[in-house]
Amino acid sequence: MKEIRIKLPLSSEQIKSLKVNDKVLLSGTVYTARDEAHKRMITMLNKGEALPFDLSETAIFYCGPSPAAPDKICGAIGPTTSSRMDPYTPEMLKAGLRVMIGKGDRSVETQKDIKTAGALYLIAIGGISAVLSQSIVSCETFLWEHLGAEAVYKMELKDFPCYVGIV
Amino acid sequence: MMRKIPSEIIQQALYKAISEISYHCDPKVTSALEQALNRETSELARDALNSILANHRISPETNIPLCQDTGSTVVFAELGAELQIVGQTLPELINSAVRQAQKDCPLRASTVAEPLFERNNMGDNTPAIIHVEFVEGDQVRLQIAQKGGGAENMSFMKMLSPSVGVEGIIDFVSEGVLAAGSRPCPPLILGIGIGSNFEGAPLLAKKALFESLGRPHPDARYRQMETEITQRINALGCGVQGFGGDCTVLATHILQAPCHIASLPVAVNIECHAHRHLEVII
């Protein structure tokens, strides 16, 4: 099927040009965050602290990678269920987040919030970690290393395959 | 005559099994997905199916696990009455194998020690979920699964009224699976437990997932139900990863058991397409 190459950061026009179900190959820097990392980021934002990266320039990837073997760039990489992050999404959007990557449906409210914010929700396929790992150029722990899979990882993607879920 | 076996032998067999299934999907799932691809007409679903099949090839080649959720270890052990394990106890040796596989593969540490307050990660995937049954003979049969959290989260059970009958069960299962949508990572395998009691039905449902994929139920009435459930859900259009099309469920397996005259417990354990399980007999 037709593939559209896009690179972070994305402009509002680039986001608007995409349609639901488009297949995109995403490149650029993303940060992973699951439930615990979201809780911590929201706590920081509520205290008025700035996050150590610009949410509007990057994407949040709902992902908890498996550890990398000694000879590998990364372990198994793949999306976790996005709807668990729905309760945190309004505040993340308010703080500038524009691109999210995960799997599965979002709540009706979250769908609305994403559209109103002019943001983009990309769906990656679950359970194809070996395939997705081929699109990872680098992967390093960025925040809260002791959380293991729940830590924030900084990843460089090259032609990471996903599909437009909400725009 | 009692047969004695050192615990290390069972532990090593388990360790090998966990390592193996983390990179090798059930080959019957691969064939079922290939058949689904031949039938599938939705372009998106075909693209997703091709990626899943590519993953089955690339994972063992690259030694990168099939899924980043490398799962929780579930073991059903049938322990022969004439077998004596020397050394570690069965739970100890199982947890040693889990710990070693987590470290060596390496697999993702996905178990928290306490579910609500600290939620601190155990770091080694222990404890495994273990079910032991005592049987005749001098062998031990271990059915091992690495079960992901996404599909497990969408599983459900209910104490139904016996009056709902076959149609009531089919409705209950179909509605629940449809409500789960794309979250459990379809295409799915459904394990359904009917009967027993409040804790028994989910155990039957879990056990049903270990049945050989698509095996026909020995009882024609349950076989008919399995087919109807699969067809009903596939006609509802969720499809591969929620992308539409008619491949939401690859197979439905029912296990049934006696139950109380007042009860009809029904449990549905959902399994994602990364169906990682193996049987070891020693």
Interface residues (C-beta under 8 A of the other chain):
Chain A: M1 N21 K23 E36 C63 G64 P65 S66 P67 A68 A69 K72 G75 A76 I77 G78 T80 T81 S83 K103 G104 D105 I123 I125 G126 G127 I128 S129 A130 V131 S133 Q134 L147 G148 A149 E150 P161 Y163
Chain B: E43 L44 R46 D47 A48 S51 I52 A54 N55 I58 S59 E61 T62 N63 I64 P65 L66 C67 Q68 D69 T70 C105 P106 L107 R108 A109 S110 R119 N121 G123 G148 G150 N153 G181 S182 R183 C185 Q241 G242 F243 C272 H273 A274
